[in-house]
Amino acid sequence: MTNTDTTSRHLRVAPLGFLPEEGLALDLGRGDKVVTITRDGWKVVPAATDLPTFRRTLNTKLLPAPVPGGSLTELRELLNVGDQEWARIVAWLLASLLPDITRPVLLLTGVPCSGKSVTVQLLGHLIDPGFPFGPLPGNEDAWETAVDAARVVGFDNVARVPDWQSDALCVAVSGGAMTKRGLGEPFPFVPRPDRAFILAGSLAPDEIRADLADRTVVVELQRLAQRRPESELWKAYTKARPRILGALLDLLVAVLGKLPAVREKADRGEIPPQRMADHGLVLVALEEATGGRPA
């Protein structure tokens, strides 16, 4: 049977409960199999009526089934990042898989020839193959088309973020909503999509508006000392991707296991409140799951 439903709001990821730690389902882009991830582990299972349904678009491509026994080191070896930048990327990848939580925009900065564009593509393809990747949309209709197409949305060669685009990103990150006047429906309510955004460009953090900066994680890439042929890089990535995805899900299982206790600490006031509270709890759970070391 198929688990595709054109009326579903879920693209690629869907919750299995009310709280993130109750688990999620990951759509592989095929009708017969999905991946369930809970605190007890992850597994590839047949699509069933008791599992969430997913919406598919023209950008929904097949995601390889994850396999156990891999390591995120296989991904890091393909990227041009230090320890601090790598830790931020891992946290962003985990947050991008969690449904219905606030998650920051990932901003990749750096000088020319630092690998920004290919880094966006590697990270995006790990979560959502076929994700939109190109320049910032020129108008609001183009923006809506881009964010409706996939779980991950990537923008390349970003030199500035117009005010309307900054507002759109802030609203999307915060989980807000908008209204649109449609034929026969004068006041429909359209939820903002549950998406993960990546920007790649020469922007410095102080070149974006303060409200967007508060919702952004910055990763600065250094100039590559030696450029690896992209064909060689993609060959290595494609071969390792099922293991990399499995390793990411292993870490996500560990984070889900830590979240209930972390949430209790937050309720007792032992964790300072943050603007993106759910994402902050994920960061604390990740730190506890890894002992504070980059994964």
RAMOWO-V600596 format. One record per pair of residues at least 6 apart in sequence whose ideal C-beta (glycine too) atoms are under 6 Angstrom apart, sorted by the first residue. I is the first residue (numbers start at 1). J is the second residue. Records with the same first field share a line. If there is no record, write none. Layout:
BEGIN
I->J  J
END
This chain:
BEGIN
1->47
2->31
3->47  53  54
4->56
5->53
8->53  54  55
10->52  54
11->55  151
12->27  128  151
13->24  26  97  99
14->25  52  99
15->24  99  100
16->22  23  24
20->98  101
21->256  259  260
23->37  38
24->37  99
25->34  36  51  52
26->35
27->34  54
28->63
29->60  61  62  63
32->47
33->44
34->47
35->42  44
36->45
37->249  252
39->256  257
41->253
42->249  253
44->65
57->149
59->130  149  150
61->129  130
63->129
64->241  242
66->242  245  246  249
67->242  243  246
68->246
70->243  244  246  247
71->247
72->247  295
74->240  244
75->244
76->86
78->237
79->119
80->115  221  224
83->294
85->219
86->294
87->294
88->217  219
90->295
91->283  286
92->106  217
93->248
94->252  255
95->103  279  282
96->127  196
99->194
100->194
101->278
102->173  174  175  276  278  279
103->196  279
104->215  216  217
105->169  197  216
106->198  217
107->199  216  218
108->116  119  200  219
109->203  220
110->116  220  221
111->223
113->223  224
114->221  222  223
115->221  224
116->200  221
117->156  200
120->154  198  200
122->237
124->131  152  154
127->152
128->150  151  152
131->150  152
132->146  149  150  153
133->154
136->155  158  165
137->143  146
143->168
146->153
147->153  193  195
152->196
153->195  197
154->198
155->199
156->200
157->201
158->199  201  203
159->201
161->208
166->209  212
169->212
170->211  212  215
171->192
172->192  195
173->215
176->192
177->191  192
178->190
180->190
182->188
205->213  218
214->275
251->295
254->289
255->285  286  289
258->285  288  289
259->285
262->281  284  285
265->271
274->280
END
